[in-house]
């Protein structure tokens, strides 16, 4: 199998998940900023035009970051980042869903419609008038999660999981493009420091990140 890779927080999410598991795959890097993911031949593999994607040996292409990670977990069950039991897997999926629906989607669209609008203007419907409200919703979600993180090392209690990787990839990217993590959210800032100290957090950064001055 092969990872169809690029710069960006979503590809980084998958790379970080793979690093935590010790998975190494050949990869093909696409020029995300140049829009290669929105053109042929990539669209014939992933019509959603998003990166990353996972191309299997039989030509099947799996897209969507969480789906890719869950597939890799089934193929490489240890160390478990989704869970070793049905209960753990359900709990992780619940928190991944909460993080995405309540926080990260607002943060990503806040960026796309403001700081990133020149990148996305011709790729998707952009609503610049909505950017401030989306960012405010993202902050409200961070405040909500900060309160729930009291006494926890990670989002799913004491267990580092896919939910942490999903949130970290977004927060680390967003902090450099107009949505820094608020220092008053002490539980989240402590969580961020714990995750940022993991070797996978550094090794998953794309080589272009220093030049682009964005964590992706």
N, C-alpha and C positions, 0 to 999 in steps of 0.2 A: 504494500500500500504506500501511498505518497501523500504528503500534506501539501495542499495548495495554499501557500503562505503569503503573507505581506506584512507591511508595517500596520499597526493599529491595535487598539486595546482588545478587540475580539480575537484576532490571531494570537496575541500575546497570552490571552486567557488559556487557549489550548496549549500553547508552548509551555506555560507554567504548569499546567496539569500534567503534561507529559514529563516535564523535568522532575516533578514530585514522584512520579512513578518509575523514573529511570527508563522511559521509552525513547528510543531514537528512531526516527523515520527519515527517509529521503524526502526532500522538499523541493518545490518549484516556487520561486518567489515572483509575485506579480507586482507591477508598479501601481499601487493603490492610488497615490496622488495623481498619477497620470491617467487614471481611469481605466486601466487595463481590465479591471474586474467588471466593468460595465460594457464590454465589447466582446465580439467574437475573438477567439474561440472559447473564452471562458464561459460566456453565457450559455453555450451549448452543454456545458457540464453543470453549471449552477445558474438556472434562469433567474434566481433572485438577485444575482449580481453582487453577492456579499462574500467577504472572505472572513475566515478560512473555509476550506472544504477538504474533505478526505476522499481521495480517489483509491478505491480498492483494486486489487489485482484483476478482478473480472470486469473492471470498467465502471462499476457502480460508484456513484458520487454521493457522499453523505455531507450535508451542510447543516448549519445551525450549531453554534458553539456547544451548547449543553448536550445536544444529541451526539455530537462527535465525542465529547468527554464520556458520556454514558456508554457509548459503543466501545471506547478504549478500555473502560473499566471492566466491561464484560470480557474483553479479550485478555486483559491483564488485571486480575482482581486484587492483587496486592502490590503496594499498600492500598487499602480501601479509602477512596476519597468520596464515594457516594455512600457506601455502607456494606457491612458484611451480613446483615439480616434484613428481612423485609421491613422491619420497624425502623432501622437506621436509614435505609434507602428512602422510605416515605418521609422521614423527618428532614433529610437533606433536601429532597425535592420540594418539600413545602417551603423551606427557607430560601432556596434558589428562586422559586416563584415569587415569594414575597419581596425579595431584594430586587428582582427585575421589575415587577409591576409597580412597586411603591417608590423605587429610588432610581435605578440605573437608566431606565428608559427615559425618564424625565431629564436626567443629567445629560445623556447622549444627545437628545433632541435639543436641549438648551444650547449645547455646543454647536450642533449642526445649523441651527437657526441664527446664531450670533457669531462667535469667533470663527467658526468653520464654514460660514455661509458661502464664501467664494469657492470652496472645494465642492460643496453640495448643491449650489444653486442650479446647475444644469443636470443634476443627477436624480433629483427627487423634488417633490413639492415642498418648498420651504416656507415657513410662516414666521418671518422675523418679528412680527408683532406679538408672537406667543412666547418668545425666548425668555423674557423676564419672568413670566408666570411659570414656565416649565422649570426654570432654575429654582424658583421659590418652592415648587412642589418637591423637587429633589432635596432641598434643604429640610423641608418638613419631614420627609422620609428619613433623612439622616438623624434628625432630632428624635424621631420615634424609635429608630433602631438603637440610638445611643442609650436611651432609657432602658431598653430591654437587655443591653449588654452588661449591665451591672453584675459583677460577680462571675462573668464568663470570660474565658480566654479567647474563644472563637464564637462564630455565629451559632453553631450547633453545639453549644456548651463547651466541653473540654476537648471536643473532637474537631481537628482541622479537616475541612471538607471542601467540596466543590463550591459551596455557598461562599466561603471566604475568598476563593480565587475569582469568582464572578464579580464580587464586590470590589476586591482589591484592584483588579485590572481597570475598572471604571474610575475608582477614586484616584489612583496613581496617575492616570491619564488626565483626568479633569482638573486636578490641582494646578496643572501648568497652563490651563487654557480657560481660566476665568471662574473656576468653581473649587477653590481650595477647601480642604477639610477644616471645619471650624475648630479652633483650639478650645472653645468652651465645651465641646462635646468630648469630655475627658475619656469616657469609656471607648469611644471610637478612635481617638488619637492613640491610646494605649494599644488597642487592637491593631491599628495600622503599623505601629512600630514593630509589633511582634511579627506580623506577616512580612513586612519589608526586610526584616533581618534574615528571612529564610533564603538559602542559596538560590532557590528557583526564582525568586523575585528579580534578582540581578541577571541570571542566565537567560531568562525569557525575554529580555529586552531585545528589540530588533537592532541590528548594527547601525541602522540609519537614525536611531533615536537621538544620539547626541547632536547630529547635524541638524535634524528637524526641530530640536529643542522641545520634543514631546515624548512622553513615556508611552510607547506603543510597541 
